[in-house]
Structure formats: structure tokens, C-alpha cells
Amino acid sequence: MFNYNEAFSRNIGWVTNDEQETLRNKKVAIGGLGGVGGSHLITLTRLGISNFSISDLDEFDIPNFNRQYGANLSTVGKEKLDVMKETILDINPEINVDIFDQGINEDNIDAFLEGADIYVDSLDIFALDIRRKVFRRCYEKNIPAITAAPMGMGTAYLIFMPGKMTFDDYFSFEGKSFEDQVLSFAVAVGPSVQQRKYLVDKSSVNFFKKKVPSTIMGIEISAGVACTQVLKILLNRGEIICAPRGLHFDAYRNKLIKTWRPFGNKNPLQKFMFWYVKRMLSKM
């Protein structure tokens, strides 16, 4: 017989009993279950959060095996939403989960964010248009939003809090081609671009074919970092580093870098880094 307090009793000590009950009643919206999304969902479920909105419109396939929670031979061809819903209900059968099987679009953004206490961005790196719209709506609805990107064998994250710098102001995509927008997003999330130091095959990065390499280490580190920030925000505990400030931790290089880019992509240093990375990739 399932018992919530017993199931999540080992959280106590890092959180109080009252805080655990607070987490139980919070709602998290997670956009996308490919890559980091599945790991975010499982981590937050094991944290004891019991209310979710989740979206995806894809099925598991073999190229997902290297990084995606829920991807294995028995789930090939199955909807990611169905697999992940079944998985979290097997952990906590009391979970309430709203399913958006057509992904997030302009018509359902409000429904997707309804009642959410925080939004965790897990959309595909190439889904920039809808990502911008979701972050914009979060800001309008005073919902904190976080994106933690797997960068090689580490992660970089940015948090956008109500009343602080907006997603649009930080990324400044206007006037850029789609490929430049994707590169701008990647560079702006992790301005230090530490992973470039050990990218052994630069031809694996191809924005025209919508293909970038990934590692499970980057995915799991991203989930740990992002979900820790979710805990802090939901429980109002400790300092929250929000845009234009961020953090980039790289386990391969044993480095933690605090980033600060006033004016975001309009920052001269950021413009230089964009030019540098684009030039490096163009030499492939």
C-alpha cells in the first residue's frame, strides 16, 4: 500500500516535514520529455512533487538510447508521454498530471501553464519560436522559469524570475537567421562555452540538419542542477541566481564558472563569443 510520507521520508533532513508537504502540493510544468525533460520529471517526482503539466508529441526511438529516460527496446515506438506518465504513477500513484500530447502551441500555452508554480524548459534546442512564447507567457503570469542545458559533460543554466530580466531581452533573437538563433541560444545559455575544449568531432554539430551531440552525463547533471533550483524557488530558500547571471559547471574540465552578461546577447563579450564559435564551426 502506497504511503506518501513513507515513500519520501528520506528527503526529510534536507527538507522539513512542512516543506515536504509544500512540495507535495506544488505544480511544475515541464515542456518536452526528450533529453533533459524525462530526467527532470523523474527527479521532481522523487522529490515528492505531486502535480505536473507535461508535453511532448514524439515517440521513443533508438537514437534516444544514449540519453533519454524511458528509452529502451520495450518502449521503441511508444509515445513518450504515455511511457513517462506510467513511470511517475508507478513511483507515486497520487500524482495529478495534465497531458499535452500535441506539444505546446499558441492555443494551449495558458492551459499548459494553468496552476503552475514554476516552468522547467526541456524543449528541443531547435524549438525556439514556441520556447520564446512560453517564456514570455510565464513572465506575464509571474511564473518563474528555468532552462538548464546539457553542455557536453556538464550543464549551464539560466533562471528568469518575475520582475527581472526577460527571456527576450536576454537572448535578443531579432534579425537573426534560424541557424544563428540556435547558435545564439546555445552560446547565451552557457557563455563560457567550456565544452568546446573537448569537442573531438566538430562535424557532429550541424544546425542545418538539426543535429547536435549529447551525453547522458550532461543530461543527469542538468536535471540535478535544475531541480535543485526548483526546490529553492518553491520553498523560498536561499539565493536565486537569475538572468543576466548564470552558472556553468563542467564535470569533464572540473570547472564551475559564474557567468554575467549584462544586456545578454547584446553584450560586446557575448557578441565576440558568438562570432568565435560560429567561426570555429564554419571551419568544419
QUILIN-V381746 format. One record per run of one state. SS is the DSSP state (2 for helix, 1 for strand, 0 for the rest). FROM is the first residue (numbers start at 1). LEN is the number of residues. If there is no record, write none. Layout:
ss: <SS/SS>
from: <FROM/FROM>
len: <LEN/LEN>
This chain:
ss: <0/2/0/2/1/0/1/0/2/0/1/0/2/0/1/0/1/0/2/0/2/0/1/2/0/1/0/2/0/1/0/2/0/1/0/1/0/2/0/2/0/2/0/2/0/1/0/1/0/2/0/1/0/1/0/2/0/2/0>
from: <1/4/8/9/12/13/15/16/17/26/27/32/36/48/51/56/59/60/62/65/73/76/79/80/92/96/101/109/114/118/122/128/141/144/152/154/161/167/172/178/190/194/199/202/205/206/207/211/212/216/236/245/251/255/261/264/267/268/283>
len: <3/4/1/3/1/2/1/1/9/1/5/4/12/3/5/3/1/2/3/8/3/3/1/12/4/5/8/5/4/4/6/13/3/8/2/7/6/5/6/12/4/5/3/3/1/1/4/1/4/20/9/6/4/6/3/3/1/15/2>
